[in-house]
């Protein structure tokens, strides 16, 4: 059992009260660390930069509450069969308690952030602690105020991170947190801030490094900073960019997007539309910054005539929306990187999780499939939304704006950036079992797996993670990809809705364990994701594309394009053009439209880059001609 306060002696309690009194009256004066004029970054408890073998503790209550569980924002589980502790917890038999981090090099320690245990039912957190430092892990010096050990006040609840800054930075290799009082059982999660002392060899090596992206701004952007940046990209590249709003948040903030294309103001026939989105949850800040960096990068490289970027911009209409939940973004940004908890700004102002706030079309499709009604009576694509969308108060204003956006553009492919894990998740996201008990498989399973692999395998670290998932649960995934329904199923996801209601294939890219990485990590995050983002955008050209026209050469909108063997159709845009993402192979493709005879063709998708052109000309059907003749005769007899 974890330690509870009843084991503490009366004399200790008396000393603790005296220490608390002194701590309350102590003046707060801080000195900046010598090594940097700005604040020091986290050592990496949350981001996993700190390895498991750098952590140790005086004791553990049981295996699932080991020191490795003490990472800030670590999520536990209450599942008896797969118990994962939401923090480090000490053994109640022990008298002296400590938690130790080996920084592996001399470090100027500047602050400690603590948090209680993640648990549904318990309220365990450390209320006060001492800090001790060492260079060899044998001789320890506790921070002292000249009279006695310096007591730091800890948490007052289990979820909210609390930072204690050191009055004077301490130079050492090891740091120990020595809990003195706690609520419930002795359990904690934490992060430590410090500036590693530069290694002379490392300094020499770093001087030789070339930064290829010195024009990029690696910082976290407030809402107004983000708006200014998007406007400045538009001013820098007015011929290929346009900033527009999807709608407003519940607090009235614009949900902004920028379109980057050879002709940004309108859809060009034959040009696919692509989207990257982020910030569905306001505290998942890495995605927002990657999208802001990407728009700067595309603008600058296009102007510098980078041939690959020119092909991307001129061959795709790229929509980038960095903050779909601006109210949540504002809330998380105000708290900042280190003190933003697991759910700070996660929800909208009205309390919705946008990502799983879309109409549940899966249940309608699966019910119809079970009754044998698909596709004769119920379509396998463009499933209608229940009629009360506009008046439905269980759907957020932000969600309604995103749905309207999805319908207004013929998107072909998209991905939303999230955080708290390092993996690409593909749909279905919702779970309903077939008989035998297997999750329902999306019709385009092999294609979605390819799309997920294209990002994960190009990302610099996603497929190399040897520690499993960020929180110790098995992700049921390999090679950095996972089927969401097998991992953490949810209903009403943006990805499932996109697939069942529009032509667009959408998946979720989880960028890392730390949802809100420190500003100093952003350049590194950009290097990890840049190539993966470009490669993923290029996948929009994978498969077949074409134009569907009548025999007079007029485009036919809303024609249905079916691929034999794949029970999911797409439709043509208003301009008669279509795109159908497919893996390499031979496909029998049939196009149908109201009043026209269907046409079937064999379309071949090769391994080379670029979509195969497969266009169709449809003739009026005999039935349609007969109807026209009848209508003409009826009109004549009236006259």
C-alpha positions in Angstrom: 0.0 0.0 0.0 1.3 3.5 -0.7 2.4 5.6 2.3 -0.3 7.5 4.2 0.2 10.3 6.7 -0.8 8.3 9.8 2.8 6.8 9.8 4.3 10.2 10.6 5.4 10.8 14.2 4.2 13.7 16.5 7.7 15.2 16.7 8.0 15.2 12.9 4.7 16.9 12.5 5.9 19.6 15.0 9.1 20.2 12.9 7.0 20.2 9.7 4.7 23.0 11.1 7.7 25.1 12.0 9.3 24.6 8.6 6.0 25.5 6.9 5.8 28.7 9.0 9.3 29.7 8.0 8.6 28.9 4.3 5.5 31.2 4.4 7.5 34.1 5.7 10.6 33.7 3.5 11.3 36.5 0.9 11.1 35.3 -2.7 14.1 36.6 -4.6 15.3 34.7 -7.7 18.7 34.7 -9.5 18.9 33.8 -13.2 21.1 30.8 -14.1 24.5 31.7 -15.4 24.4 29.5 -18.5 21.4 31.2 -20.0 19.6 34.5 -19.7 16.3 32.9 -20.6 14.6 30.3 -18.5 15.9 26.7 -18.6 13.9 24.0 -20.3 12.6 20.8 -18.8 15.1 17.9 -18.6 12.5 15.7 -20.3 10.4 13.7 -17.8 7.3 14.3 -19.9 8.9 14.2 -23.3 10.8 10.9 -22.5 14.2 12.6 -23.0 15.0 11.3 -19.5 15.4 7.5 -19.9 13.9 5.0 -17.4 17.3 4.1 -16.0 17.9 7.7 -14.9 15.1 7.4 -12.3 15.2 5.8 -8.9 13.3 6.1 -5.6 13.6 5.1 -1.9 10.8 2.5 -2.4 7.7 1.6 -4.4 4.3 0.5 -3.2 4.0 -2.0 -6.1 5.5 -2.6 -9.5 2.8 -0.6 -11.4 3.8 2.5 -9.3 7.6 2.3 -10.2 9.7 5.5 -10.5 9.2 5.4 -14.3 5.6 6.3 -13.7 6.5 9.6 -12.2 6.5 11.6 -15.4 4.5 14.8 -15.6 1.0 14.1 -17.1 1.5 10.3 -17.0 -1.9 8.7 -17.5 -2.7 5.6 -15.4 -5.5 3.0 -15.7 -7.9 1.5 -13.3 -8.1 -1.7 -15.2 -7.4 -4.5 -12.8 -6.0 -6.8 -15.5 -3.7 -4.2 -17.0 -2.9 -2.0 -14.1 -0.7 1.1 -14.9 -0.1 3.5 -12.1 -0.7 7.2 -12.7 2.4 8.2 -10.8 5.2 6.9 -8.5 4.0 5.8 -5.1 6.2 4.9 -2.1 6.0 1.9 0.2 4.1 2.6 3.5 6.6 0.6 5.6 9.5 3.0 4.8 10.4 5.9 7.1 12.5 8.1 4.7 11.2 8.8 1.2 12.9 10.3 -1.8 12.7 10.4 -5.6 16.0 10.8 -7.6 16.9 11.9 -11.1 20.3 11.4 -12.6 20.8 14.2 -15.2 23.9 12.3 -16.4 25.9 15.6 -16.6 26.4 18.7 -14.6 23.2 20.8 -14.7 22.1 24.1 -13.4 18.8 23.1 -11.8 16.3 26.0 -11.7 12.8 24.7 -10.9 10.7 21.6 -10.1 7.1 21.0 -11.3 5.0 18.5 -9.3 1.6 16.9 -9.8 -0.4 14.3 -7.9 -1.3 10.8 -9.0 -3.6 10.3 -12.0 -6.6 8.4 -10.6 -10.3 8.3 -11.0 -11.1 7.6 -7.4 -8.1 8.6 -5.2 -6.8 12.0 -4.4 -3.0 11.5 -3.8 -0.6 14.4 -3.9 2.5 15.7 -2.2 1.9 18.9 -0.2 5.5 19.8 0.8 9.0 18.6 0.1 12.7 19.3 0.6 15.2 19.3 -2.3 18.7 17.8 -2.2 21.5 17.8 -4.7 24.6 15.6 -5.3 27.5 15.1 -7.8 28.0 11.4 -7.0 24.7 10.2 -5.5 26.4 9.5 -2.1 27.0 13.0 -0.6 23.8 15.1 -0.6 23.3 18.7 0.2 19.8 19.9 1.0 18.8 23.4 0.0 19.1 25.4 3.2 18.1 29.0 4.2 21.0 29.5 6.6 18.9 28.3 9.5 17.3 25.0 8.4 16.3 23.0 5.4 14.2 24.9 2.9 10.6 23.6 2.6 8.8 23.9 -0.7 5.0 23.8 -0.8 3.6 21.3 -3.3 0.2 20.6 -4.7 -3.3 21.2 -3.5 -5.0 18.8 -5.9 -3.9 15.7 -7.9 -4.2 17.2 -11.4 -2.9 20.8 -11.6 0.9 21.0 -12.1 2.6 23.4 -9.7 6.1 25.0 -10.2 8.6 25.9 -7.5 11.4 28.0 -8.8 14.8 27.9 -6.9 15.9 31.2 -5.5 19.4 30.4 -6.7 20.1 27.8 -9.4 22.0 24.8 -8.1 24.8 23.2 -10.1 24.9 19.4 -9.6 24.3 16.1 -11.5 21.7 14.5 -9.2 18.5 15.9 -7.7 16.3 14.4 -5.0 12.8 15.4 -4.1 12.2 14.4 -0.4 8.4 14.5 0.4 7.5 15.8 3.9 3.7 15.8 3.8 1.0 14.5 1.5 -2.7 14.0 0.9 -4.0 10.4 0.8 -1.0 8.2 -0.2 2.5 9.4 -1.0 2.3 9.5 -4.8 3.6 12.0 -7.3 4.4 13.0 -10.9 7.0 15.6 -11.8 9.2 17.5 -14.2 12.5 19.2 -13.4 13.9 22.3 -15.2 17.6 22.9 -15.7 20.3 24.0 -18.1 22.8 21.3 -18.8 26.4 22.7 -18.6 27.8 22.6 -22.2 30.2 19.8 -22.9 33.3 21.3 -24.6 33.3 18.6 -27.3 29.6 19.1 -27.8 30.1 22.9 -28.3 32.7 22.3 -30.9 30.4 19.9 -32.8 27.4 22.3 -32.6 29.4 25.1 -34.2 29.8 22.9 -37.3 26.1 22.2 -37.6 24.3 23.9 -40.4 20.7 25.2 -39.8 18.9 25.0 -43.2 15.9 26.8 -41.9 17.2 30.0 -40.3 14.3 32.0 -41.6 11.8 30.0 -39.5 10.5 31.3 -36.1 10.7 28.6 -33.5 8.4 29.8 -30.7 4.9 29.2 -29.3 2.4 31.6 -30.8 -0.5 33.1 -28.9 -3.7 33.5 -30.8 -2.9 37.1 -31.9 0.7 36.0 -32.8 -0.8 33.2 -34.9 -3.1 35.6 -36.7 -0.2 38.0 -37.4 2.0 35.2 -38.7 -0.6 34.0 -41.1 -1.2 37.5 -42.4 2.6 38.0 -42.8 2.9 34.8 -44.8 0.0 36.0 -47.0 1.8 39.4 -47.4 5.1 37.6 -48.3 3.5 35.3 -50.9 0.3 37.1 -52.0 0.1 35.2 -55.4 -0.1 31.7 -53.8 -1.8 32.3 -50.5 -5.2 33.3 -49.1 -6.2 33.5 -45.4 -9.9 32.8 -44.7 -12.1 31.9 -41.7 -14.0 28.6 -41.3 -16.3 30.3 -38.8 -16.2 31.5 -35.2 -15.6 29.8 -31.9 -18.1 30.1 -29.1 -16.1 33.1 -27.7 -16.2 34.7 -31.2 -12.6 34.0 -32.3 -12.1 33.3 -36.0 -11.1 29.7 -36.8 -8.5 30.6 -39.4 -7.0 28.6 -42.4 -4.6 29.6 -45.1 -4.8 28.1 -48.6 -1.5 27.7 -50.5 -1.8 27.0 -54.2 -0.8 28.2 -57.7 -4.4 29.7 -57.8 -5.4 30.1 -54.2 -8.8 31.8 -54.8 -10.6 29.0 -56.6 -10.7 25.3 -57.2 -8.9 24.4 -60.4 -10.3 21.5 -62.4 -8.1 18.4 -61.9 -6.3 19.8 -58.8 -6.9 17.8 -55.6 -7.6 19.7 -52.3 -5.6 18.7 -49.2 -5.8 19.7 -45.5 -3.7 19.6 -42.4 -5.4 20.6 -39.2 -4.3 21.0 -35.6 -5.5 22.3 -32.3 -8.8 20.3 -32.0 -7.6 20.2 -28.4 -6.1 23.5 -27.4 -3.2 22.2 -25.3 -1.8 20.0 -28.1 0.5 22.8 -29.2 3.1 20.9 -31.3 0.7 20.4 -34.2 -0.2 24.1 -34.3 3.5 25.1 -34.5 4.3 22.5 -37.1 1.5 23.9 -39.4 2.7 27.5 -38.8 6.2 26.4 -39.7 5.0 24.6 -42.7 3.2 27.6 -44.1 6.4 29.8 -43.7 8.5 27.0 -45.3 6.2 26.6 -48.3 6.1 30.3 -48.9 9.8 30.9 -48.7 10.9 27.7 -50.6 8.4 28.5 -53.4 9.9 32.0 -53.7 13.4 30.5 -53.8 12.3 28.1 -56.6 12.7 24.9 -54.7 11.4 22.5 -57.4 9.7 20.0 -55.0 7.8 22.8 -53.2 6.9 24.3 -56.6 5.4 21.0 -57.6 3.5 20.7 -54.4 2.1 24.2 -54.5 1.2 24.2 -58.2 -0.2 20.6 -58.1 -2.3 20.7 -54.9 -4.6 23.2 -53.2 -3.2 23.0 -49.7 -5.4 24.2 -46.8 -3.7 24.6 -43.4 -5.8 25.2 -40.3 -3.5 25.5 -37.2 -6.1 26.0 -34.4 -9.6 24.5 -34.7 -10.3 25.2 -31.1 -9.0 28.7 -30.6 -10.7 29.2 -27.2 -8.9 26.1 -25.8 -5.7 27.3 -27.4 -6.0 30.7 -25.5 -6.6 28.9 -22.2 -3.6 26.5 -22.6 -1.3 29.2 -23.9 -2.0 31.4 -20.9 -1.0 28.6 -18.5 2.1 27.8 -20.7 4.1 24.8 -21.6 5.2 23.5 -18.2 2.0 24.1 -16.3 -0.5 23.0 -18.9 -2.1 19.8 -17.6 -3.4 16.9 -19.5 -6.8 18.5 -20.1 -6.0 22.3 -20.0 -7.8 23.7 -23.0 -8.6 20.2 -24.3 -12.3 21.1 -24.5 -14.1 24.0 -26.2 -15.4 26.9 -24.1 -18.8 25.0 -24.0 -17.2 21.8 -22.8 -17.0 19.8 -26.1 -14.2 17.5 -27.3 -14.4 18.6 -31.0 -12.7 15.5 -32.3 -15.4 13.2 -31.1 -18.3 15.6 -31.5 -19.4 14.7 -35.1 -22.6 12.9 -36.0 -22.3 9.2 -35.6 -22.7 7.9 -39.1 -21.0 4.5 -38.4 -24.0 3.2 -36.5 -26.3 4.1 -39.4 -24.0 2.4 -41.9 -23.5 -0.7 -39.8 -27.2 -1.2 -38.9 -27.9 -1.0 -42.7 -25.1 -3.5 -43.5 -26.4 -5.9 -40.9 -29.8 -5.8 -42.6 -28.3 -6.2 -46.1 -29.4 -2.7 -47.2 -26.0 -1.5 -48.5 -25.5 -0.2 -51.1 -29.0 -0.7 -52.7 -31.1 1.2 -50.1 -28.4 2.8 -48.0 -25.3 4.3 -49.6 -21.8 3.3 -48.6 -20.6 6.9 -48.9 -21.9 10.5 -48.5 -24.2 9.3 -45.8 -26.7 12.0 -45.0 -26.5 13.8 -41.6 -29.5 13.7 -39.4 -31.6 16.7 -40.3 -31.4 18.7 -37.0 -27.7 19.6 -37.4 -28.1 23.4 -37.2 -30.4 23.3 -34.1 -28.6 20.3 -32.4 -27.2 21.7 -29.2 -25.0 18.7 -28.6 -22.8 19.6 -31.5 -20.3 22.5 -30.9 -20.3 25.6 -33.0 -16.7 24.8 -33.9 -17.8 21.3 -35.1 -20.6 22.8 -37.2 -18.0 25.2 -38.8 -15.7 22.3 -39.6 -18.5 20.3 -41.1 -19.5 23.2 -43.3 -15.8 23.6 -44.4 -15.6 19.9 -45.2 -18.6 20.2 -47.5 -17.5 23.4 -49.2 -14.3 22.0 -50.7 -13.7 18.8 -52.6 -11.0 17.5 -50.1 -9.3 14.3 -51.1 -6.9 13.7 -48.2 -6.3 15.2 -44.7 -4.7 14.6 -41.4 -5.2 16.2 -38.0 -2.3 16.6 -35.6 -2.8 15.6 -32.0 -0.5 14.9 -29.0 0.1 12.8 -25.9 1.3 9.7 -27.9 3.7 9.1 -30.8 1.8 7.2 -33.4 -0.4 7.5 -36.5 -4.0 6.3 -36.0 -6.2 5.4 -38.9 -10.0 4.7 -39.0 -12.4 3.3 -38.2 -12.2 5.0 -34.9 -15.5 3.7 -33.7 -15.8 0.1 -32.5 -18.6 -2.4 -33.2 -17.8 -6.1 -33.4 -18.7 -8.4 -36.3 -19.4 -12.0 -35.7 -16.9 -13.6 -35.0 -15.8 -10.9 -32.6 -13.6 -8.7 -34.9 -13.8 -4.9 -35.2 -15.4 -3.7 -38.4 -12.7 -3.0 -41.0 -12.9 0.1 -43.1 -13.3 -0.6 -46.8 -10.0 1.2 -47.6 -8.0 -0.5 -44.9 -4.9 -1.3 -47.0 -4.8 2.3 -48.3 -5.2 3.8 -44.9 -2.4 1.6 -43.6 -0.2 2.8 -46.4 -1.1 6.5 -45.7 -0.3 6.0 -42.0 3.0 4.2 -42.8 4.0 7.0 -45.3 4.0 9.5 -42.4 5.2 7.3 -39.5 8.1 5.7 -41.4 9.4 9.1 -42.7 9.1 10.8 -39.2 12.6 10.6 -37.7 11.6 8.8 -34.4 8.0 7.5 -34.6 8.9 3.9 -35.7 12.0 3.7 -33.5 10.3 4.0 -30.2 11.5 1.0 -28.2 9.6 1.8 -25.0 6.1 1.1 -26.4 3.5 3.8 -25.9 3.9 7.0 -23.8 1.8 5.7 -21.0 2.7 2.0 -21.0 -0.5 0.7 -22.5 -0.1 -1.5 -25.5 -1.1 0.4 -28.6 -2.0 -2.7 -30.6 0.2 -1.0 -33.3 3.4 -1.8 -35.1 5.7 0.4 -37.2 4.3 3.6 -35.6 0.7 3.0 -36.8 -2.4 1.7 -35.2 -6.1 1.2 -36.0 -7.9 3.5 -33.6 -10.9 1.1 -33.0 -8.4 -1.6 -31.7 -6.5 0.9 -29.6 -8.8 3.6 -28.0 -12.2 3.5 -29.7 -14.4 6.6 -29.7 -17.7 7.4 -31.3 -18.4 10.4 -33.6 -14.8 11.1 -34.6 -13.8 13.6 -37.3 -12.0 10.8 -39.2 -15.0 8.5 -39.4 -17.3 11.3 -40.3 -15.0 12.6 -43.0 -14.8 9.1 -44.6 -18.6 8.4 -44.5 -19.9 11.9 -45.3 -17.4 13.3 -47.8 -14.8 12.1 -50.3 -11.9 12.9 -47.9 -9.7 10.3 -46.3 -8.6 11.6 -42.9 -6.3 10.2 -40.1 -4.8 11.3 -36.8 -1.1 12.0 -36.3 0.0 12.0 -32.7 3.2 13.9 -32.5 4.7 12.9 -29.1 4.3 12.2 -25.4 4.5 15.9 -24.5 1.4 17.7 -25.8 2.9 21.2 -25.2 6.7 20.8 -25.7 9.0 23.5 -24.5 9.9 26.2 -27.0 13.5 24.9 -27.1 12.2 21.6 -28.5 10.3 23.1 -31.5 13.3 23.2 -33.9 13.9 19.5 -33.2 10.2 18.7 -33.7 10.3 20.5 -37.0 13.3 18.4 -38.2 11.4 15.2 -37.1 8.2 16.1 -39.0 9.2 18.3 -42.0 9.9 15.5 -44.5 7.0 13.4 -43.2 4.6 16.3 -43.8 5.8 16.7 -47.4 5.7 13.0 -48.2 2.2 12.8 -46.8 1.0 15.7 -48.9 2.4 13.9 -52.0 0.2 10.9 -51.3 -2.8 12.9 -52.6 -1.6 12.0 -56.0 -1.8 8.3 -55.3 -4.5 6.5 -57.3 -6.8 7.6 -60.1 -8.3 10.9 -61.1 -10.3 12.2 -64.0 -13.2 14.2 -65.3 -16.7 12.9 -65.9 -18.6 14.7 -68.8 -21.7 14.2 -70.9 -21.4 13.7 -74.7 -21.6 17.5 -75.3 -18.5 17.9 -73.0 -20.4 19.4 -70.0 -19.1 18.3 -66.6 -21.3 16.1 -64.6 -21.4 16.9 -60.9 -22.2 14.4 -58.2 -21.6 11.3 -60.4 -20.7 8.2 -58.3 -17.3 6.5 -58.9 -17.3 2.9 -57.8 -14.2 0.6 -57.6 -15.0 -3.1 -57.8 -14.1 -4.9 -54.6 -14.0 -1.8 -52.4 -17.3 -1.1 -50.8 -16.9 2.7 -50.7 -17.6 5.1 -53.5 -16.6 8.7 -54.1 -18.4 11.4 -56.1 -17.4 14.1 -58.6 -17.0 17.7 -57.6 -19.3 20.5 -59.1 -16.7 20.8 -61.9 -17.0 17.1 -62.8 -13.6 16.1 -61.6 -12.9 13.3 -59.1 -9.9 11.7 -57.3 -9.9 8.2 -55.9 -7.0 7.3 -53.7 -5.8 3.7 -54.5 -2.8 1.5 -54.0 -1.0 0.3 -57.1 -3.0 -2.4 -59.0 -5.6 -2.9 -61.7 -9.2 -1.8 -60.9 -12.6 -2.0 -62.7 -14.1 1.4 -62.2 -17.7 2.2 -62.9 -19.2 5.7 -63.1 -23.0 6.3 -62.6 -25.0 9.5 -62.8 -28.7 10.2 -62.7 -30.2 10.1 -66.2 -27.0 8.6 -67.8 -26.0 5.0 -68.7 -23.2 3.7 -66.5 -19.7 3.2 -67.9 -17.1 0.8 -66.7 -13.4 1.0 -67.5 -10.2 -0.8 -66.4 -7.9 1.7 -64.7 -4.3 0.8 -63.8 -2.4 2.4 -60.9 1.3 2.1 -61.3 4.2 2.4 -58.7 5.5 5.7 -60.2 4.4 9.0 -58.6 1.4 10.8 -59.9 -2.2 9.7 -60.2 -3.4 7.8 -63.3 -5.9 9.7 -65.5 -9.1 7.8 -66.0 -11.9 10.1 -67.4 -15.4 9.1 -68.5 -17.9 10.3 -71.0 -21.5 9.3 -70.2 -24.4 9.0 -72.7 -28.0 9.8 -71.7 -29.7 6.6 -70.8 -32.6 5.3 -73.0 -35.0 5.6 -70.0 -34.0 9.3 -69.8 -34.7 9.8 -73.5 -38.1 8.1 -73.2 -38.9 10.4 -70.3 -37.9 13.5 -72.2 -40.1 12.4 -75.3 -43.0 11.6 -73.0 -42.7 15.0 -71.3 -42.5 16.8 -74.7 -45.6 15.0 -76.0 -47.5 15.8 -72.7 -46.6 19.5 -73.1 -47.7 19.4 -76.8 -51.1 17.9 -76.0 -51.7 20.6 -73.4 -51.3 23.2 -76.0 
